[in-house]
């Protein structure tokens, strides 16, 4: 008799740069694309915040 443990935590979808994609389904590829787009947006937002902070500091110290 086989038991299925549905209470186990599901593995978080991650992506490794250069990873073999041949075994992924179209749905899994779509998940990866959305994951990476979200991460790019997060990185761009943080970069913009840091640029704004640096610009403010430059204005104060008149660089």
C-alpha atoms as an extended CHARMM CRD file, in Angstrom:
* protein
*
        63  EXT
         1         1  UNK       CA              0.0000000000        0.0000000000        0.0000000000  PROA      1               0.0000000000
         2         2  UNK       CA              1.3850000000        3.4110000000       -0.9890000000  PROA      2               0.0000000000
         3         3  UNK       CA              0.7280000000        6.5420000000        1.0280000000  PROA      3               0.0000000000
         4         4  UNK       CA              0.8730000000        9.9810000000       -0.5080000000  PROA      4               0.0000000000
         5         5  UNK       CA              1.9450000000       12.6620000000        1.9180000000  PROA      5               0.0000000000
         6         6  UNK       CA              0.1660000000       15.8360000000        0.7390000000  PROA      6               0.0000000000
         7         7  UNK       CA              1.3680000000       17.7410000000        3.8000000000  PROA      7               0.0000000000
         8         8  UNK       CA              4.9410000000       17.7930000000        2.5850000000  PROA      8               0.0000000000
         9         9  UNK       CA              6.1230000000       21.2750000000        1.6380000000  PROA      9               0.0000000000
        10        10  UNK       CA              6.2600000000       21.7560000000       -2.1030000000  PROA      10              0.0000000000
        11        11  UNK       CA              9.6610000000       22.4300000000       -3.5670000000  PROA      11              0.0000000000
        12        12  UNK       CA             10.0710000000       26.1020000000       -4.3990000000  PROA      12              0.0000000000
        13        13  UNK       CA             10.5270000000       26.7540000000       -8.1080000000  PROA      13              0.0000000000
        14        14  UNK       CA             14.0390000000       27.9920000000       -8.7290000000  PROA      14              0.0000000000
        15        15  UNK       CA             16.1500000000       28.4900000000      -11.7750000000  PROA      15              0.0000000000
        16        16  UNK       CA             19.8590000000       28.0670000000      -12.2070000000  PROA      16              0.0000000000
        17        17  UNK       CA             21.5470000000       29.9870000000      -15.0190000000  PROA      17              0.0000000000
        18        18  UNK       CA             22.6790000000       27.5330000000      -17.7090000000  PROA      18              0.0000000000
        19        19  UNK       CA             20.4280000000       24.7780000000      -16.3800000000  PROA      19              0.0000000000
        20        20  UNK       CA             19.4000000000       21.9810000000      -18.7870000000  PROA      20              0.0000000000
        21        21  UNK       CA             15.8870000000       22.8760000000      -19.9380000000  PROA      21              0.0000000000
        22        22  UNK       CA             15.1810000000       19.7810000000      -22.0040000000  PROA      22              0.0000000000
        23        23  UNK       CA             13.2330000000       17.9980000000      -19.2520000000  PROA      23              0.0000000000
        24        24  UNK       CA             10.9470000000       20.9420000000      -18.4240000000  PROA      24              0.0000000000
        25        25  UNK       CA              7.3980000000       21.1620000000      -19.7490000000  PROA      25              0.0000000000
        26        26  UNK       CA              5.9890000000       24.2580000000      -21.4480000000  PROA      26              0.0000000000
        27        27  UNK       CA              4.1460000000       25.0950000000      -18.2100000000  PROA      27              0.0000000000
        28        28  UNK       CA              7.3390000000       24.7730000000      -16.1860000000  PROA      28              0.0000000000
        29        29  UNK       CA              9.1750000000       26.9810000000      -18.6730000000  PROA      29              0.0000000000
        30        30  UNK       CA              6.3990000000       29.5820000000      -18.3500000000  PROA      30              0.0000000000
        31        31  UNK       CA              6.7960000000       29.4450000000      -14.5520000000  PROA      31              0.0000000000
        32        32  UNK       CA             10.5400000000       30.0100000000      -14.8980000000  PROA      32              0.0000000000
        33        33  UNK       CA             10.0140000000       32.9230000000      -17.2980000000  PROA      33              0.0000000000
        34        34  UNK       CA              7.5820000000       34.5820000000      -14.8590000000  PROA      34              0.0000000000
        35        35  UNK       CA              9.9490000000       33.9200000000      -11.9590000000  PROA      35              0.0000000000
        36        36  UNK       CA             12.8470000000       35.5350000000      -13.8060000000  PROA      36              0.0000000000
        37        37  UNK       CA             10.7610000000       38.5110000000      -15.0030000000  PROA      37              0.0000000000
        38        38  UNK       CA              9.6780000000       39.1430000000      -11.4130000000  PROA      38              0.0000000000
        39        39  UNK       CA             13.2780000000       38.9590000000      -10.2460000000  PROA      39              0.0000000000
        40        40  UNK       CA             14.4180000000       41.3710000000      -12.9730000000  PROA      40              0.0000000000
        41        41  UNK       CA             11.7250000000       43.8490000000      -11.8850000000  PROA      41              0.0000000000
        42        42  UNK       CA             12.8590000000       43.5000000000       -8.2540000000  PROA      42              0.0000000000
        43        43  UNK       CA             16.4970000000       44.0850000000       -9.2140000000  PROA      43              0.0000000000
        44        44  UNK       CA             15.6220000000       47.1050000000      -11.3740000000  PROA      44              0.0000000000
        45        45  UNK       CA             13.5650000000       48.6590000000       -8.5620000000  PROA      45              0.0000000000
        46        46  UNK       CA             16.3920000000       48.2150000000       -6.0690000000  PROA      46              0.0000000000
        47        47  UNK       CA             18.8820000000       49.6700000000       -8.5500000000  PROA      47              0.0000000000
        48        48  UNK       CA             16.6450000000       52.7090000000       -9.0630000000  PROA      48              0.0000000000
        49        49  UNK       CA             16.3840000000       53.2180000000       -5.2800000000  PROA      49              0.0000000000
        50        50  UNK       CA             20.1480000000       53.0550000000       -4.9420000000  PROA      50              0.0000000000
        51        51  UNK       CA             20.6880000000       55.4780000000       -7.8270000000  PROA      51              0.0000000000
        52        52  UNK       CA             18.2330000000       57.9200000000       -6.2300000000  PROA      52              0.0000000000
        53        53  UNK       CA             20.0420000000       57.6170000000       -2.9000000000  PROA      53              0.0000000000
        54        54  UNK       CA             23.3870000000       58.2040000000       -4.5440000000  PROA      54              0.0000000000
        55        55  UNK       CA             22.0510000000       61.2030000000       -6.4860000000  PROA      55              0.0000000000
        56        56  UNK       CA             20.7170000000       62.7010000000       -3.2630000000  PROA      56              0.0000000000
        57        57  UNK       CA             24.0830000000       62.1820000000       -1.5720000000  PROA      57              0.0000000000
        58        58  UNK       CA             25.9000000000       63.6920000000       -4.5470000000  PROA      58              0.0000000000
        59        59  UNK       CA             23.6160000000       66.7480000000       -4.3760000000  PROA      59              0.0000000000
        60        60  UNK       CA             24.3370000000       67.2050000000       -0.6710000000  PROA      60              0.0000000000
        61        61  UNK       CA             28.0720000000       66.8730000000       -1.1200000000  PROA      61              0.0000000000
        62        62  UNK       CA             28.0590000000       68.6920000000       -4.4930000000  PROA      62              0.0000000000
        63        63  UNK       CA             30.0140000000       66.1270000000       -6.4580000000  PROA      63              0.0000000000
